[in-house]
Amino acid sequence: MPDYYVKRKKPHIKDPTSRWIAGLARIEKNCYNSICGSVNSDLIIMTVKVFSDFYYDYWKRGITMTDREFAEIKKRFKPEKNNITYVRGCHVSSTKEIVSDFKIPVTMLPDEQKEWLLKILKKPITGAVGRNLMNIEFSADQVTEGEEHKLLSDIRESELEDAEKLNELYQKIIDTYPAEGDYLIMLAYDRYDVPSYSKNDEISDDSTEMFRYYVCAVCPIKITKTALGFSSADSEFKNIGGETSVMSPEIGFMFPCFDDRRTNIYNAVFYSKSTKESYPETVESLFGTTAQMPAAEQKETFVSLVADATSESRNFEFVQSVHGMISDMMNEHKESHDPEPLMLDKNDVKRVLKTCGANEEEMTDFDEKFTSEFGESTVIPPLNIINPKQFELKNSYVTINIDPQYSFMVNTKVIDGVKYVMVRADEGVEVNGISIHFDGENIPKQATIEQSDPDESDEMSEQV
């Protein structure tokens, strides 16, 4: 049975609406089983589409894999844990031409090469959600009728055996990926017999889910530099280097998602090594959707937005409080061990700004600017907004970095019309490694030993 008939995330909220949605999933499955042999396929697809539209509206609020689910799949990329039989792909030149394609049996590789290869293939699901990992959502129409989703699904169903479909995928990447040199496109398919957990969170041998997925990694290849080496066995110098090296992936993806430890074909994960680039053309070509704003750009936009909207309130204490509150939210979330990643929407940020002292006019201005820049329902990972381990003050000629827990030791003052940033120095200050004192500071004098007259010492010795 096609996955989109029954694979859906279980509702977590125990209310009548949730139970009704869960019931619809059962009706959908029964509908397929009962009418599959008696009516034409168009009616089946129409029936499924009605249910799919409803499900999508309910679940499109931001489904994403949790850190725990990413970790569970990453464990698969060990020689003894996965069912990856071979890696398929192609070598693309700097002129965007396919030099060669390949199908390499993983089981035949030496152990060291196998470990390196699996480490590279694991990269597209490694990183922070919202920074390196982008959650891709497919609409109900895309799942039932979209060309992009159909290509991804066909490749999965063929277990990477359909060369025509693979070439179509390669070409989508080649046409849109802004490479500066040669690179490899590599794909690996895996089948994961998902173990169930008991009430005590113990792994059971029973399984109710077979998660079938594949990863794609786009890896630059570079020629290593030549250098002078020495062979102890031959007692001679040799030239080393000058070989082709496969680098860590710049982009990649996994399809479908492992959501709620189940198959979720309504989502994929796109990976970008750089937090400054989200490769919008590649995302549009592969998934038929708009790429999210890169993490670095989110931070720049957010900082500019807050600065513009809070022109009256944004003194040192205001910015210090905003940083402190968001850091506290991140720490509390970490301590709660909540598997869902922490995300902030517009209202979350507004509550922080209001608590820290923003007035109503500034709040209204922020609301409008946030919607204009990010969208009404956009959620942002707090790590894209602040660095909880850094508190920085800077102007055109000096930068001061302070551990956030000691930011209370910094103050700003205007003395005789001159602006100052003041830092308490209770425990001494070093400049270039040399401990210094301050003008006006009471400096303890070092104890000195008075030397007696040498002649008197000699006389005393003679008397003794």
N, C-alpha and C positions, 0 to 999 in steps of 0.2 A: 504494500500500500504506500503511495506517495507520502512523504513526511508531513506535508502541510495539511493532511486530513486530521491528524491527531496530535502532533507535537506542539504543545503549548506549555508555557510556564504556569504552574499552579498558583492561583491567587492566594495571597497570604492573609488577607483580611477576612475574618470569619463573619460575614454579614450576608443577608439574603441575596444581594447582587452577586457576590462572589460565588455563592452556591449555585445561582442560576447560570453563571458563566461556566462553571465546572460542568453543570448539567448539559449545556450546549455542546461541550466537547464530546460528551458521551453520545448525544443525539447525532452529532456530525459523523462519528465513527459508525454508529448503527445505520445511519442513512446510506453511507457508502456501501456497507456490507449488504444491505437489503435490496438496493436498486441497481447495484453495479451490473448485474447480469440481465436486467430487464429494460433498461432505457439507454438512450444514446449518451455518448460521452459529453456532449455539449450541456445536457441537463445536469450531469454530475458536476461539471466545472462551474456552472451557474450557481448550483446549490452551495458548493464549497466557497465560492467567492462571497456569497452573502455572509456566511459565517466568518470568513477571513476578514472582511471589512469590519465586522463587529469586534473581532478579537484585536485587530490592529489598533482600532480606536482606544481600546481598553489598555493595551500593553505598550503603546508607543510613548509612554511618559518618560522613558529613559532606561530601557532594559540594557544591562551591561553585565559582563562577567565580573565576578568578585575576585579579589586578590587570591582567595583560597582556591577558586576554580582555575585561575591561571596557574597557580602553583601545582595543582593536581595534573594538569595537562603537561606542564613543563617536565614533570617527573617521567613522562613517557619517553623523553629524548635521552634515554640511556640505552646502551647496547642490549641489556637483558630485559628491558621493560616494554619495548615497542614491537609493532607488527609491520614496520616499514621494510619492504622487501627490496625496493630500488628507488633511486632518485632520477627523475627526468628533468630535462631542461635544455637550454641552448646557450651558446656563446655568441654574444652580440658585439660587433666591432664599434669603434668610435664613429663610423659613418652610418650607423643604424642598419647594418646588414647582418643577417644570421650567418656566422662563419661555419658553425656546426651545431648539430643537436646530439643529445646523448641520453642513454638509459643505462645507469650504472647499478649493478646489484650491490646493495649495502652489505649483505652477509659475506660477500667475497673480499671485502676490503680488510687490510690489516687492522688490528685493534686500535692503534694510534690514529690512523686516518679516519676510522669509523667514529671515534670519539670527537675528533675535530669537526667532522661533517655534521654530526648531530648537534654539536654546540652551535654551529652556524645556523642550522635549521630551526633551532629553538629561539633564536633572536626575535623573529617576528611576533612572539607573544611575551616578550620581556620588556619591562619598563613600567611606567606609571600611567594609569588610565587618565586620559585627558591631557597628557604631556607627550609621551611617545606612542601611546596606544589610543587610537580613535575608534569609537563605537560607530559602526555603520548600520543604519536601520533601513530596511526595505519596506516599502508600502505594500498593502494587500494586492494592489494592481501589479506591482513589480513581481511579486511572488507567483502570481497566476499567469501573467501575460508578458512580463518584462524580458527583453532580450538579454540584459546583463545578468539577471538572476538565473535565467535558463542556461546560459553558458557555464556559469559557475556550478550549477546543479548537474549539468550533463557531464562535466569533467569529474565531479565527485562520483556520480553513478557509474562512470566507466572505469573508476579506480586508476585514472591517468593513462588509460589504454587508447583513448581516442585521439590519434595524432592530429586529425583535422581540427578538433576543438582546442587542443593545446596550441597549435600554431595560431589560431585566432586570438587566444589569450596572449601569447607572446607578442603579437603585432600590436595589440592594444597598449601594452607596456612600452614597446619600442617607439611607438608614435608619440607618446606623451611624456616619457621619463627623460628629464634633462641631464643625460649623462655627459661627463667630460672625457671619458675614455671607454675602453672595453669593459664589459661586465658579463656576469652569468645570471640567467634566470633559472632558478632551481625549484622543483616541486617535489613534495613527499606526501604520500597517502598513508593513513594509519587507521586501524580499527581498534577501538578501546572498549573492552567489555567492562562496563562501569560497575564496580562493586557497590552493594548497598550498605547502609550503616544501621546498626541496631540502635535502640533507645539510649544505650550507654555510649554512643559514638564509637562503637567498635566495628571494624570492617568485617562484613559477612561475605561468605563465598557466593551467596545468591546475587544474581544480577537481573535487572529488569530493563536495561538499556544498553544498546550497542551504539556507541558514538563513532560515527564514520566521518572523518574530516581530512582536510589536507592543508598544508602550509605552502606558501610561496615566498621565496627570498630572492631579492635582487642584489647581487654582490659585485662590487667593483673588483677587477683583477689588475694587479700592478706588477711591474718587474722590479724585483728586489735589487738594491744597490750592490755593486760588486765591491769586494774588499779583499784584503790579504789575510789568508788563513794559514794555519800550521797543522800538519798532520804528525802526531806523535808516533803513530805506527810506522810511517815511512821516513820520519825525521826530515821533513822537507816542507817548504812553503808552497801553498796552493792558492789559486784564485777561487773565491767563493762568491755566491750570489748570482745575480743575473737570471734568476728563475721567476716563473709566473707564480704569484701568490694570490690566493682567494681571500679577500678582505671581508670584514663584518658587513652584513647587509645594510644598505642605506634605506631601503623600503621593503615592505613585505605585507602579507596578510594571511589570515586563517579563515576558512569557511567550512561549515557554519560555526556558530558560537556554541560553547558549552555552558548553557545558561540554566541555573538551578540544577546542575549536574544532568542536564538533558540536552538533546539536540534542539537548537533553535535556528531554523532556516530563515527567520526574519531578521537575523543579525549576522554581521561579519566583523572582524577586527582588522583594522589597517594600522601598520606600524611605520613610524618615521624615526630614524635615528636622530635627526636634528629636531630640536624644539622650535627652530626658527622657520621651518618649512613644512607645509602640509600637503604639497604636491596636488593642488586642486584639479589639474587637468587629468592626472592619472586616476584620481579618485572618481572623477566624473565618468571617465572611460570604462573603468572596471565595474563600478557599482551603480552608475546612473544617479548619483546624488552629489550634493555640494559638500566639499570638505570643510571641516570646522576650522576656526581661526587658530593658527599655530600658538603654542603655549607662550612663547616669547612675545608675540604680538598681543596676546590677551593681557599680559602684564602691563605692557606699554599703554595699551588702550585703557585699561582699568585705572592706572595711575593718573593718566591725563584726565580721565572722566571725573575722578574724585577731586582732583585739584581744581578743575573748572567749576564743578558744582558746589564746592564748599569754600569759596573764596573768603568768606567771613570767619569761618570756624577753624580753618586748618592752621592752627599754631602748632608748636612742638608737642604740647600735651595731647592735642587731638590726634595727630598722626601716631604718637606713641600708644595711645589708648586703642586705636583701630588695630594696630599691629598686635598688641597684647591680647585683645579679645579674639581675633581670628586664630592666633597661636593657641589660646586656651581651648577653642573649639576643636582644633586639630589634635591636641593632647588628650582631650576627653574622649574623642572618637577612637583614638589609638588604644586608650586604656579600656574602653568598652568592648574591644575585640569584635566589633561589628564587622561582618564580612563585606557588607556593602560599602563602596568607596564614598567618602564624604564629598558632597557637592553643595555649592551655594547658589541659590537663585537670586533674583533681583530683590525679593522681599527679605531674604536672609541678610543681604548686605545693607539694606535700608535700616533694618533693626540695629545692626552694629553701628552705623553712622549716627542714628538718632541717640543711642545710648551714650555715644562718645561726645555728643554736644551739637550735632548739626541741627539747624532750625528748620521750620516747616517749609520755608521758601526753598532752601537748599535741597530738602528731601524731594520736593516736586521737580526741581531742576535735574536732580540725579535720576529720578524715575524716567524722565523723558530722554535723557542722554543715554542711559543704559539700554532702553528699548531701541533707540536709534542705532547704537553701535553693535549690540549683541543679539537683539531680538527679545520678544516678550517672554518666552519660556526657556531661554538658554540657561543652562547650569554650568558653573565654572568650578574646577577643582581648586581649593584654596591654595595649594602649592603653586598654582599659576599666578597667584596674586601676591603672596608674600613668601619670604624665606624665614621659617620659624627659628632658624639657627643664626640669623644675622640681623643686626640693627645698624644701619648705615647712615651717616651724616656726611654730606659733601657740598662743596662749592667749587668754584672754578680752579682753585689752587690747593685744596687739601681734602682728603677723605679720611673719615674716622669710622672704623668698624668696631662694634661693641657687642659682647655677648648679650642677647636680649634680656637675660635675667638681671643684668646690671644696668639696664637703660635708665633706671631711676637715679643713677649717679650723674646723669647728664641734665643740664639745664640751659636755658637761653635767657640772656639779659641784655638790656640796653643801658650802658653806662656812659654818661656825658655825651649822649647822642650817637655812640658807637655800639654796633651789635656784636655780641660775644656768644660763643658756645662754650659753656663751662663744664668741666669734668672734675668731679671730686677725685683727690689723689691721696687717700688716707694711708695707703700702704707703700708710698714711695713711687718714684718715677725713674725709668731708665731711658736714656737717649743713646742710641747706637751701642747699647749694652753697658753704658756707664751710668751708675746711679747718681742722680743730681739732687741738690737741695734748692729751696725756694728763698728768694730774697725776703728778709724779715723773719725767717724761720730760726727758732732757737736750736742751735747746733751744739750738741754735747761735746765738750772738749775731751780729747784723748788724754788719759792719765799718763804722766811723765815721771820718770825715776831720776831724782837728783843725784848727780855724780859728786862724790866727795873729792877734796883736794888730794892729788896723788901723794904729796909729801906727807900729809897727815896720815894717810893710810900706811905709808912705810914706817912712820914713827910708832904707830899702834902695833904694827907687826913685830917691831924690835922689842917693845915692852912685853908682848906676849911671849 
